[in-house]
Amino acid sequence: PKRIVVLISGSGSNLQAILDQTLDGQIRGNVAAVISNRPDAYGLTRAEQAGVDARLLDHKQFADRESFDAALVELIDSYQPDLVVLAGFMRILTPELVRHYHGRLFNIHPSLLPKYKGLHTHQRALEAGDEEHGCTVHFVTEELDGGPLVIQARTNIVPGEDIQNLQQRVHQLEHKIYPLAVQWFCNDRLKLGESGVQLDHECLPESGYQ
Ligand code: GAR
């Protein structure tokens, strides 16, 4: 089984979706550790409840981004992960860290990338009058929210719906596609090759989310 380290800053509902699938065997891997940069992240409690190492690395204890990321790499690497999963980890990463985990670093972003990189994605989709919205799992590269796409889930925007409603609906889609992407990676059906994402052709019909 593959070794997974999950990085969080908050609630950790995506972490929970992944934990659930490692515990029931759908994901052929184990979450070796959950690391938060915020002491109050509820995801740390989720990790403890699942019997997983819950580690805090508070960025406020570091002088700058470089020293925090260097300590973060050291902590992550102490678990020797095959895959590092960003699940609501609200920090910009240094190029050094991103390069170090090339091909084994996932992120989930609450928009249909390449649309709406950065923050406030639901609000921006509503204000633009978009007809659809969604979420994306991608490999992380040095370009913020710009790495190769793994899977997207889309939904029609309901006329008149508010940000909270849309956010909640997209969140539920995230909980479907993130564990699926982790499943594929852990089953060696997905990797980042020289020319981009390589996905086993059998994954596509099964997914139903592309
Ligand atoms: C998710 O909606 C995720 O897409 C978003 O943070 C939320 C975390 O929720 N990530 C980003 O905005 C990254 N820029 P969770 O803690 O319940 O998984």
py3Dmol code that shows the C-alpha trace and the ligand (Angstrom):
import py3Dmol

protein = """\
ATOM      1  CA  PRO A   1       0.000   0.000   0.000  1.00  0.00           C
ATOM      2  CA  LYS A   2       1.027   3.559  -0.718  1.00  0.00           C
ATOM      3  CA  ARG A   3       1.888   6.032   2.008  1.00  0.00           C
ATOM      4  CA  ILE A   4      -0.049   9.282   1.957  1.00  0.00           C
ATOM      5  CA  VAL A   5       0.555  12.513   3.867  1.00  0.00           C
ATOM      6  CA  VAL A   6      -2.312  15.029   3.917  1.00  0.00           C
ATOM      7  CA  LEU A   7      -1.811  18.767   4.510  1.00  0.00           C
ATOM      8  CA  ILE A   8      -4.710  20.829   5.866  1.00  0.00           C
ATOM      9  CA  SER A   9      -5.518  24.242   7.320  1.00  0.00           C
ATOM     10  CA  GLY A  10      -9.162  23.826   8.287  1.00  0.00           C
ATOM     11  CA  SER A  11     -12.153  21.572   8.600  1.00  0.00           C
ATOM     12  CA  GLY A  12     -10.660  18.664   6.703  1.00  0.00           C
ATOM     13  CA  SER A  13     -13.831  17.334   5.106  1.00  0.00           C
ATOM     14  CA  ASN A  14     -11.814  16.281   2.044  1.00  0.00           C
ATOM     15  CA  LEU A  15      -9.328  14.629   4.398  1.00  0.00           C
ATOM     16  CA  GLN A  16     -12.271  12.748   5.924  1.00  0.00           C
ATOM     17  CA  ALA A  17     -13.459  11.530   2.530  1.00  0.00           C
ATOM     18  CA  ILE A  18      -9.968  10.189   1.816  1.00  0.00           C
ATOM     19  CA  LEU A  19      -9.550   8.674   5.302  1.00  0.00           C
ATOM     20  CA  ASP A  20     -12.888   6.871   4.936  1.00  0.00           C
ATOM     21  CA  GLN A  21     -11.760   5.243   1.689  1.00  0.00           C
ATOM     22  CA  THR A  22      -8.403   4.171   3.111  1.00  0.00           C
ATOM     23  CA  LEU A  23     -10.178   2.605   6.085  1.00  0.00           C
ATOM     24  CA  ASP A  24     -12.717   0.697   3.986  1.00  0.00           C
ATOM     25  CA  GLY A  25     -10.077  -0.423   1.475  1.00  0.00           C
ATOM     26  CA  GLN A  26     -11.245   1.488  -1.605  1.00  0.00           C
ATOM     27  CA  ILE A  27      -7.953   3.357  -1.569  1.00  0.00           C
ATOM     28  CA  ARG A  28      -4.973   1.011  -1.583  1.00  0.00           C
ATOM     29  CA  GLY A  29      -2.975   3.168   0.791  1.00  0.00           C
ATOM     30  CA  ASN A  30      -2.726   4.566   4.278  1.00  0.00           C
ATOM     31  CA  VAL A  31      -2.701   8.106   5.558  1.00  0.00           C
ATOM     32  CA  ALA A  32       0.575   8.119   7.478  1.00  0.00           C
ATOM     33  CA  ALA A  33       0.166  11.636   8.845  1.00  0.00           C
ATOM     34  CA  VAL A  34      -1.991  14.743   8.729  1.00  0.00           C
ATOM     35  CA  ILE A  35      -0.128  18.038   9.037  1.00  0.00           C
ATOM     36  CA  SER A  36      -1.803  21.375   9.756  1.00  0.00           C
ATOM     37  CA  ASN A  37      -0.272  24.847   9.722  1.00  0.00           C
ATOM     38  CA  ARG A  38      -3.073  26.046  12.008  1.00  0.00           C
ATOM     39  CA  PRO A  39      -3.546  24.904  15.603  1.00  0.00           C
ATOM     40  CA  ASP A  40      -7.350  25.188  15.444  1.00  0.00           C
ATOM     41  CA  ALA A  41      -7.851  23.046  12.328  1.00  0.00           C
ATOM     42  CA  TYR A  42     -10.645  20.551  12.980  1.00  0.00           C
ATOM     43  CA  GLY A  43      -8.973  18.147  10.573  1.00  0.00           C
ATOM     44  CA  LEU A  44      -6.382  17.411  13.293  1.00  0.00           C
ATOM     45  CA  THR A  45      -9.205  15.994  15.422  1.00  0.00           C
ATOM     46  CA  ARG A  46     -10.422  13.930  12.477  1.00  0.00           C
ATOM     47  CA  ALA A  47      -6.914  12.474  12.140  1.00  0.00           C
ATOM     48  CA  GLU A  48      -6.728  11.597  15.836  1.00  0.00           C
ATOM     49  CA  GLN A  49     -10.134   9.950  15.679  1.00  0.00           C
ATOM     50  CA  ALA A  50      -8.918   7.812  12.786  1.00  0.00           C
ATOM     51  CA  GLY A  51      -5.776   6.828  14.700  1.00  0.00           C
ATOM     52  CA  VAL A  52      -3.518   8.786  12.351  1.00  0.00           C
ATOM     53  CA  ASP A  53      -0.544  10.944  13.410  1.00  0.00           C
ATOM     54  CA  ALA A  54      -1.805  14.526  13.725  1.00  0.00           C
ATOM     55  CA  ARG A  55       0.998  17.062  13.512  1.00  0.00           C
ATOM     56  CA  LEU A  56       0.968  20.814  13.896  1.00  0.00           C
ATOM     57  CA  LEU A  57       3.559  22.964  12.152  1.00  0.00           C
ATOM     58  CA  ASP A  58       2.520  26.544  12.895  1.00  0.00           C
ATOM     59  CA  HIS A  59       3.767  28.884  10.181  1.00  0.00           C
ATOM     60  CA  LYS A  60       3.636  31.770  12.691  1.00  0.00           C
ATOM     61  CA  GLN A  61       6.594  30.204  14.491  1.00  0.00           C
ATOM     62  CA  PHE A  62       8.814  30.740  11.433  1.00  0.00           C
ATOM     63  CA  ALA A  63      10.543  33.891  10.248  1.00  0.00           C
ATOM     64  CA  ASP A  64       9.728  33.456   6.574  1.00  0.00           C
ATOM     65  CA  ARG A  65       8.161  31.197   3.977  1.00  0.00           C
ATOM     66  CA  GLU A  66      11.462  29.532   3.087  1.00  0.00           C
ATOM     67  CA  SER A  67      12.209  28.394   6.625  1.00  0.00           C
ATOM     68  CA  PHE A  68       8.632  27.178   7.157  1.00  0.00           C
ATOM     69  CA  ASP A  69       8.641  25.192   3.930  1.00  0.00           C
ATOM     70  CA  ALA A  70      12.053  23.699   4.714  1.00  0.00           C
ATOM     71  CA  ALA A  71      10.731  22.456   8.063  1.00  0.00           C
ATOM     72  CA  LEU A  72       7.571  21.234   6.354  1.00  0.00           C
ATOM     73  CA  VAL A  73       9.555  19.174   3.833  1.00  0.00           C
ATOM     74  CA  GLU A  74      11.561  17.656   6.676  1.00  0.00           C
ATOM     75  CA  LEU A  75       8.403  16.724   8.584  1.00  0.00           C
ATOM     76  CA  ILE A  76       6.642  15.323   5.501  1.00  0.00           C
ATOM     77  CA  ASP A  77       9.704  13.325   4.471  1.00  0.00           C
ATOM     78  CA  SER A  78       9.999  11.759   7.920  1.00  0.00           C
ATOM     79  CA  TYR A  79       6.880   9.785   6.841  1.00  0.00           C
ATOM     80  CA  GLN A  80       8.397   8.747   3.489  1.00  0.00           C
ATOM     81  CA  PRO A  81       5.212   9.400   1.505  1.00  0.00           C
ATOM     82  CA  ASP A  82       4.464   8.196  -2.010  1.00  0.00           C
ATOM     83  CA  LEU A  83       1.801  10.890  -2.315  1.00  0.00           C
ATOM     84  CA  VAL A  84       1.300  14.270  -0.650  1.00  0.00           C
ATOM     85  CA  VAL A  85      -2.268  15.583  -0.715  1.00  0.00           C
ATOM     86  CA  LEU A  86      -3.160  19.250  -0.211  1.00  0.00           C
ATOM     87  CA  ALA A  87      -6.690  19.302   1.207  1.00  0.00           C
ATOM     88  CA  GLY A  88      -7.597  22.896   1.984  1.00  0.00           C
ATOM     89  CA  PHE A  89      -3.984  23.780   2.795  1.00  0.00           C
ATOM     90  CA  MET A  90      -4.162  27.550   2.498  1.00  0.00           C
ATOM     91  CA  ARG A  91      -0.503  28.364   1.980  1.00  0.00           C
ATOM     92  CA  ILE A  92       1.456  29.305  -1.100  1.00  0.00           C
ATOM     93  CA  LEU A  93       4.299  26.834  -1.511  1.00  0.00           C
ATOM     94  CA  THR A  94       7.897  27.640  -2.377  1.00  0.00           C
ATOM     95  CA  PRO A  95       9.227  26.415  -5.734  1.00  0.00           C
ATOM     96  CA  GLU A  96      11.710  24.268  -3.794  1.00  0.00           C
ATOM     97  CA  LEU A  97       8.937  22.383  -2.038  1.00  0.00           C
ATOM     98  CA  VAL A  98       6.900  21.970  -5.216  1.00  0.00           C
ATOM     99  CA  ARG A  99       9.906  20.645  -7.150  1.00  0.00           C
ATOM    100  CA  HIS A 100      10.794  18.261  -4.328  1.00  0.00           C
ATOM    101  CA  TYR A 101       7.384  16.542  -4.664  1.00  0.00           C
ATOM    102  CA  HIS A 102       7.123  16.699  -8.444  1.00  0.00           C
ATOM    103  CA  GLY A 103       4.681  14.071  -9.684  1.00  0.00           C
ATOM    104  CA  ARG A 104       3.483  13.141  -6.199  1.00  0.00           C
ATOM    105  CA  LEU A 105       1.736  16.307  -5.018  1.00  0.00           C
ATOM    106  CA  PHE A 106      -2.032  16.752  -5.479  1.00  0.00           C
ATOM    107  CA  ASN A 107      -4.245  19.765  -4.852  1.00  0.00           C
ATOM    108  CA  ILE A 108      -7.985  20.283  -5.004  1.00  0.00           C
ATOM    109  CA  HIS A 109      -9.297  23.647  -6.082  1.00  0.00           C
ATOM    110  CA  PRO A 110     -12.915  24.832  -5.920  1.00  0.00           C
ATOM    111  CA  SER A 111     -13.334  25.930  -9.529  1.00  0.00           C
ATOM    112  CA  LEU A 112     -13.232  24.570 -13.046  1.00  0.00           C
ATOM    113  CA  LEU A 113      -9.572  25.384 -13.652  1.00  0.00           C
ATOM    114  CA  PRO A 114      -8.113  27.164 -15.539  1.00  0.00           C
ATOM    115  CA  LYS A 115     -10.999  29.427 -14.530  1.00  0.00           C
ATOM    116  CA  TYR A 116     -10.781  31.224 -11.174  1.00  0.00           C
ATOM    117  CA  LYS A 117      -7.351  30.481  -9.829  1.00  0.00           C
ATOM    118  CA  GLY A 118      -6.852  31.863  -6.316  1.00  0.00           C
ATOM    119  CA  LEU A 119      -9.529  32.762  -3.768  1.00  0.00           C
ATOM    120  CA  HIS A 120     -13.285  33.534  -3.695  1.00  0.00           C
ATOM    121  CA  THR A 121     -13.996  31.192  -6.572  1.00  0.00           C
ATOM    122  CA  HIS A 122     -17.709  30.672  -5.863  1.00  0.00           C
ATOM    123  CA  GLN A 123     -18.385  34.374  -5.608  1.00  0.00           C
ATOM    124  CA  ARG A 124     -16.499  35.027  -8.824  1.00  0.00           C
ATOM    125  CA  ALA A 125     -18.401  32.332 -10.723  1.00  0.00           C
ATOM    126  CA  LEU A 126     -21.732  33.757  -9.524  1.00  0.00           C
ATOM    127  CA  GLU A 127     -20.780  37.362 -10.285  1.00  0.00           C
ATOM    128  CA  ALA A 128     -19.664  36.398 -13.768  1.00  0.00           C
ATOM    129  CA  GLY A 129     -23.081  34.876 -14.399  1.00  0.00           C
ATOM    130  CA  ASP A 130     -21.555  31.504 -15.253  1.00  0.00           C
ATOM    131  CA  GLU A 131     -23.901  28.671 -16.078  1.00  0.00           C
ATOM    132  CA  GLU A 132     -21.668  26.038 -14.504  1.00  0.00           C
ATOM    133  CA  HIS A 133     -19.075  25.694 -11.806  1.00  0.00           C
ATOM    134  CA  GLY A 134     -17.197  22.889 -10.111  1.00  0.00           C
ATOM    135  CA  CYS A 135     -13.903  21.666  -8.747  1.00  0.00           C
ATOM    136  CA  THR A 136     -10.602  20.294  -9.986  1.00  0.00           C
ATOM    137  CA  VAL A 137      -7.931  17.893  -8.744  1.00  0.00           C
ATOM    138  CA  HIS A 138      -4.544  18.652 -10.261  1.00  0.00           C
ATOM    139  CA  PHE A 139      -0.860  17.912  -9.873  1.00  0.00           C
ATOM    140  CA  VAL A 140       0.903  20.841  -8.265  1.00  0.00           C
ATOM    141  CA  THR A 141       3.564  22.670 -10.240  1.00  0.00           C
ATOM    142  CA  GLU A 142       5.240  26.003  -9.682  1.00  0.00           C
ATOM    143  CA  GLU A 143       2.414  27.940 -11.308  1.00  0.00           C
ATOM    144  CA  LEU A 144      -0.253  28.625  -8.649  1.00  0.00           C
ATOM    145  CA  ASP A 145      -3.351  26.500  -9.371  1.00  0.00           C
ATOM    146  CA  GLY A 146      -1.827  25.868 -12.793  1.00  0.00           C
ATOM    147  CA  GLY A 147      -0.628  22.253 -12.757  1.00  0.00           C
ATOM    148  CA  PRO A 148      -1.852  19.417 -15.006  1.00  0.00           C
ATOM    149  CA  LEU A 149      -5.506  18.491 -14.428  1.00  0.00           C
ATOM    150  CA  VAL A 150      -6.403  15.034 -13.124  1.00  0.00           C
ATOM    151  CA  ILE A 151     -10.197  15.181 -12.803  1.00  0.00           C
ATOM    152  CA  GLN A 152     -12.972  17.749 -12.684  1.00  0.00           C
ATOM    153  CA  ALA A 153     -16.549  17.636 -11.485  1.00  0.00           C
ATOM    154  CA  ARG A 154     -19.049  20.155 -12.793  1.00  0.00           C
ATOM    155  CA  THR A 155     -22.516  21.300 -11.813  1.00  0.00           C
ATOM    156  CA  ASN A 156     -25.030  23.740 -13.250  1.00  0.00           C
ATOM    157  CA  ILE A 157     -25.442  26.930 -11.285  1.00  0.00           C
ATOM    158  CA  VAL A 158     -29.039  27.213 -10.085  1.00  0.00           C
ATOM    159  CA  PRO A 159     -30.461  30.634 -10.988  1.00  0.00           C
ATOM    160  CA  GLY A 160     -30.628  32.758  -7.834  1.00  0.00           C
ATOM    161  CA  GLU A 161     -28.595  30.466  -5.581  1.00  0.00           C
ATOM    162  CA  ASP A 162     -26.268  32.099  -3.060  1.00  0.00           C
ATOM    163  CA  ILE A 163     -22.569  31.571  -2.393  1.00  0.00           C
ATOM    164  CA  GLN A 164     -23.132  29.239   0.570  1.00  0.00           C
ATOM    165  CA  ASN A 165     -25.428  26.982  -1.382  1.00  0.00           C
ATOM    166  CA  LEU A 166     -23.070  26.758  -4.335  1.00  0.00           C
ATOM    167  CA  GLN A 167     -20.054  26.224  -2.089  1.00  0.00           C
ATOM    168  CA  GLN A 168     -21.818  23.387  -0.288  1.00  0.00           C
ATOM    169  CA  ARG A 169     -22.774  21.682  -3.538  1.00  0.00           C
ATOM    170  CA  VAL A 170     -19.240  21.966  -4.922  1.00  0.00           C
ATOM    171  CA  HIS A 171     -17.837  20.676  -1.638  1.00  0.00           C
ATOM    172  CA  GLN A 172     -19.894  17.515  -2.045  1.00  0.00           C
ATOM    173  CA  LEU A 173     -18.429  17.028  -5.509  1.00  0.00           C
ATOM    174  CA  GLU A 174     -14.944  17.481  -4.072  1.00  0.00           C
ATOM    175  CA  HIS A 175     -15.605  14.595  -1.689  1.00  0.00           C
ATOM    176  CA  LYS A 176     -16.305  12.373  -4.699  1.00  0.00           C
ATOM    177  CA  ILE A 177     -13.441  13.270  -7.007  1.00  0.00           C
ATOM    178  CA  TYR A 178     -10.593  13.674  -4.515  1.00  0.00           C
ATOM    179  CA  PRO A 179     -10.726  10.112  -3.144  1.00  0.00           C
ATOM    180  CA  LEU A 180     -11.127   8.864  -6.709  1.00  0.00           C
ATOM    181  CA  ALA A 181      -7.937  10.606  -7.852  1.00  0.00           C
ATOM    182  CA  VAL A 182      -6.115   9.195  -4.819  1.00  0.00           C
ATOM    183  CA  GLN A 183      -7.460   5.714  -5.646  1.00  0.00           C
ATOM    184  CA  TRP A 184      -6.096   5.942  -9.182  1.00  0.00           C
ATOM    185  CA  PHE A 185      -2.698   7.138  -8.019  1.00  0.00           C
ATOM    186  CA  CYS A 186      -2.440   4.440  -5.357  1.00  0.00           C
ATOM    187  CA  ASN A 187      -3.432   1.764  -7.889  1.00  0.00           C
ATOM    188  CA  ASP A 188      -0.695   2.961 -10.262  1.00  0.00           C
ATOM    189  CA  ARG A 189      -3.317   3.943 -12.831  1.00  0.00           C
ATOM    190  CA  LEU A 190      -2.345   7.599 -12.822  1.00  0.00           C
ATOM    191  CA  LYS A 191       0.988   9.341 -13.038  1.00  0.00           C
ATOM    192  CA  LEU A 192       2.585  12.525 -14.221  1.00  0.00           C
ATOM    193  CA  GLY A 193       4.714  11.708 -17.258  1.00  0.00           C
ATOM    194  CA  GLU A 194       6.998  13.788 -19.455  1.00  0.00           C
ATOM    195  CA  SER A 195       4.104  14.994 -21.584  1.00  0.00           C
ATOM    196  CA  GLY A 196       1.488  15.383 -18.873  1.00  0.00           C
ATOM    197  CA  VAL A 197      -1.020  13.310 -16.967  1.00  0.00           C
ATOM    198  CA  GLN A 198      -1.130   9.633 -17.885  1.00  0.00           C
ATOM    199  CA  LEU A 199      -4.386   8.000 -16.864  1.00  0.00           C
ATOM    200  CA  ASP A 200      -5.314   4.366 -17.384  1.00  0.00           C
ATOM    201  CA  HIS A 201      -8.061   4.370 -20.022  1.00  0.00           C
ATOM    202  CA  GLU A 202     -10.216   2.156 -17.811  1.00  0.00           C
ATOM    203  CA  CYS A 203     -10.484   4.955 -15.268  1.00  0.00           C
ATOM    204  CA  LEU A 204     -12.469   7.271 -17.497  1.00  0.00           C
ATOM    205  CA  PRO A 205     -15.807   5.507 -17.986  1.00  0.00           C
ATOM    206  CA  GLU A 206     -15.761   4.387 -14.353  1.00  0.00           C
ATOM    207  CA  SER A 207     -15.309   7.936 -13.143  1.00  0.00           C
ATOM    208  CA  GLY A 208     -18.303   9.561 -14.777  1.00  0.00           C
ATOM    209  CA  TYR A 209     -17.145  12.958 -13.558  1.00  0.00           C
ATOM    210  CA  GLN A 210     -14.991  14.139 -16.436  1.00  0.00           C
TER     211      GLN A 210
END
"""
ligand_1 = """\
18
GAR
C -12.080 23.015 -0.187
O -13.242 23.565 -0.742
C -10.911 23.157 -1.125
O -11.271 23.055 -2.470
C -10.440 24.536 -0.795
O -10.554 24.625 0.604
C -11.640 23.814 1.034
C -11.201 22.939 2.177
O -12.277 22.249 2.746
N -9.094 24.759 -1.244
C -8.653 25.912 -1.734
O -9.346 26.902 -1.811
C -7.213 25.910 -2.159
N -6.859 27.165 -2.766
P -12.032 21.045 3.754
O -11.057 21.519 4.817
O -13.384 20.783 4.348
O -11.514 19.877 2.980
"""
view = py3Dmol.view(width=600, height=400)
view.addModel(protein, "pdb")
view.setStyle({"model": 0}, {"cartoon": {"style": "trace"}})
view.addModel(ligand_1, "xyz")
view.setStyle({"model": 1}, {"stick": {}})
view.zoomTo()
view.show()
